[in-house]
Amino acid sequence: MTPSIIQSKAILIVGLKDVMSFITNAQGTGALARQFMPKRHQISNKVGSEKFSIQIYNQFDYNKTSPKTEYIKWVGVEVSSFLNVPEGLKILKIESGKYAVFNYKGKSEGFLSAWQFIHENWLPSSVFTLDDRPHFEKLPEDYHPTNLEVEEEIWVPIV
């Protein structure tokens, strides 16, 4: 997996969030998505059709993570502004910065292996270090974890 290195502008997100751990991620993300997806049609100023799955870690260190490591999980969409946010939804601004963007295509169960490769192999052998900004995945409009093959972009914050 070879990433594209992208200097991202600030990204404005409208969505829902919850505290999760690596143990509760799959079930918790599914529950969060089921709450959010019916409400996404109420958002009038969406940018693009992608959905975002966002993780906000407290100074993430792959070597110190455990299944119980907690983080804030967001499910949402990008918007052009925070005007007219539907009731019950939250806002998040992802600050501008450099990202390594990996394109993943395969079974949804294979995502973990790709994520591990990025943190165990690619990052340590690259000239980059991890930045303390949100990590996220951009998912196409038709993404569903039960699809036989999924495609997504894995965005890893770097400096």
Salt bridges, closest charged atoms under 4 A:
GLU78 OE2 - LYS9 NZ 2.79
ASP131 OD2 - ARG133 NE 2.59
GLU141 OE2 - ARG40 NH2 2.97
GLU149 OE1 - LYS105 NZ 3.83
GLU151 OE2 - LYS105 NZ 3.91
